[in-house]
Amino acid sequence: MNMYSEKVMDHFKNPRNVGELKDADGVGTVGNPICGDVMTIYIKVKDNIISDVKFKTFGCAAAIATSSIMTEIAKGKTLEEAEKITKADVASNLDGLPPQKMHCSNLSSDALHLAIENYRKTKEKK
Amino acid sequence: MIYLDNAATTQISDDVIKAMVPYFSEKFGNPSSIYSFGSNVNKVIEESRNIIAQIIGANPKEIIFTSGGTESNNLAIIGIAQEIHKKDSKKNHIITTKIEHPSVLNTFKHLESIGFSVDYLDVDSDGVVDVEQLKDLVTENTIFVSVMHANNEIGTIEPIEKIGSFLASLKHRVYFHVDAVQTYTKVPIDVKKANIDLLSISSHKIHGPKGVGALFVKKGVSLKPLMFGGPQERSMRPGTENVSGILGFSKASEIAFKDMEKNNKHMISLRNKLIDSIEKNISDVILNGAKGDMRLSNNVNISFKYVEGESLLLYLEMEDIFVSTASACSSKKLEPSHVLLAIGRPHEFAHGAIRFTLSKYTTTEEISKLLDILPPIVKKLRDMSSIDKDTDMTKFKETDEHV
């Protein structure tokens, strides 16, 4: 077995909610191809609740698994609840991540928070 | 299992194991002992030395057995630098390339940290060392130059004969070290013809055991040893010899040298099939390293754009196929391969590089299976990827930092 938990490998092998949301209410992209990880999270918001989430990720197994689990954690949460999701929450939902992956590849909470910020800004403009 | 990581290590062949076994059990004597139970073992070491010396065109006395490629490189580099600097303190300049194995690069960095002046030669987009730049950099204070015979990541074969003859033509003595770990018994080596003073080779890359290697030290060249002890290996590498390892190494050398042409032909045909089929069937790929005769017979290194190497490697592992990646995400330092950056690959393509290295045991069926499995895996990862050919990479390049 490699350095990843079974849960990480499950989400890496069968990622949930892959793709784009064409009519997304908020989009957040974090990372950098120079570092090797770029993820984009798309959200649909209905009555202050995240009704749908999808992701696209360029990166290692940890980057893909953290994106996938994030979509499961965030779905159905209020925006305020979703804003409180941390990197540690994401990692513990995957039964942990190797230490070197904790910061560089565990970016999905940042991407989600950016998507929420993007949603709020767009809403203000309207 | 389809094992395509033979540049990392190889399977020991059965003949080699068979030859080694008696030296763990009934023939356990110490080669330094005077009685025949020990001195008979010493004969085996001397026969092994003979076999290896012949393969590289050396005299048996010029072969020092070590624990492997890393030790050979350390002994050569630190040994010659300190020996010459001790005799003439003005001499403090050493030269290597940007694409060496870590056991050379980090040894140079160590010497740099204790005051030696170091130059790292550039390579072109194929990974070939800039010999003209070397000619400009060599001074009267240059102690030695170290250039690998072929690169372990991208398989480019370096013009060592050209470098050797340039160094030999100089009025002042500049020593020449070659790390031949990847080429030994794959590319013919003649240490005299190539004007080599020091040459590192290793056993476990050629279907021999791990933990044994050798350093060729040209007659008349003296090195400051790294270790001190008994008179073994002319005191340059003291300590009771790794008898079974040395015997395994020489047996593996003998077999590989005898079959060199046959094995190369086999591996080149599979190598070319792999490269051609990937280039034909998968879009947006780049071959890293030189083509044709300038490429190691068993090396294929390809960047699959818009996917990350570790992900590709792990999907292949699920299919029981073992390859390697120089992707940053696979390493603890989070930097992509120094070799791929030196040949000018952008970071995002360096991350998607996969190295497939073949051996004499690799079969046509195995390569065909890989070629069936690979395209859908690349497609799955690309469908998942947040970057593609339309992504504006320049928007990322302003910040060269980890988030």
Chai-1 contact restraints between the chains, C-beta under 6 A:
chainA,res_idxA,chainB,res_idxB,connection_type,confidence,min_distance_angstrom,max_distance_angstrom,comment,restraint_id
A,V18,B,M384,contact,1.0,0.0,6.0,A-B,restraint_1
A,G31,B,V403,contact,1.0,0.0,6.0,A-B,restraint_2
A,N32,B,F396,contact,1.0,0.0,6.0,A-B,restraint_3
A,P33,B,E348,contact,1.0,0.0,6.0,A-B,restraint_4
A,P33,B,I387,contact,1.0,0.0,6.0,A-B,restraint_5
A,P33,B,F396,contact,1.0,0.0,6.0,A-B,restraint_6
A,I34,B,H347,contact,1.0,0.0,6.0,A-B,restraint_7
A,I34,B,D400,contact,1.0,0.0,6.0,A-B,restraint_8
A,C35,B,H402,contact,1.0,0.0,6.0,A-B,restraint_9
A,G36,B,E308,contact,1.0,0.0,6.0,A-B,restraint_10
A,G36,B,A328,contact,1.0,0.0,6.0,A-B,restraint_11
A,G36,B,C329,contact,1.0,0.0,6.0,A-B,restraint_12
A,G36,B,H351,contact,1.0,0.0,6.0,A-B,restraint_13
A,V38,B,S386,contact,1.0,0.0,6.0,A-B,restraint_14
A,V38,B,I387,contact,1.0,0.0,6.0,A-B,restraint_15
A,M39,B,S386,contact,1.0,0.0,6.0,A-B,restraint_16
A,T40,B,S386,contact,1.0,0.0,6.0,A-B,restraint_17
A,K56,B,S386,contact,1.0,0.0,6.0,A-B,restraint_18
A,T57,B,S386,contact,1.0,0.0,6.0,A-B,restraint_19
A,F58,B,S385,contact,1.0,0.0,6.0,A-B,restraint_20
A,F58,B,S386,contact,1.0,0.0,6.0,A-B,restraint_21
A,F58,B,I387,contact,1.0,0.0,6.0,A-B,restraint_22
A,G59,B,E308,contact,1.0,0.0,6.0,A-B,restraint_23
A,C60,B,E308,contact,1.0,0.0,6.0,A-B,restraint_24
A,C60,B,E310,contact,1.0,0.0,6.0,A-B,restraint_25
A,C60,B,S311,contact,1.0,0.0,6.0,A-B,restraint_26
A,C60,B,C329,contact,1.0,0.0,6.0,A-B,restraint_27
A,A61,B,S311,contact,1.0,0.0,6.0,A-B,restraint_28
A,A61,B,L314,contact,1.0,0.0,6.0,A-B,restraint_29
A,Q100,B,K332,contact,1.0,0.0,6.0,A-B,restraint_30
A,C104,B,L334,contact,1.0,0.0,6.0,A-B,restraint_31
A,C104,B,H402,contact,1.0,0.0,6.0,A-B,restraint_32
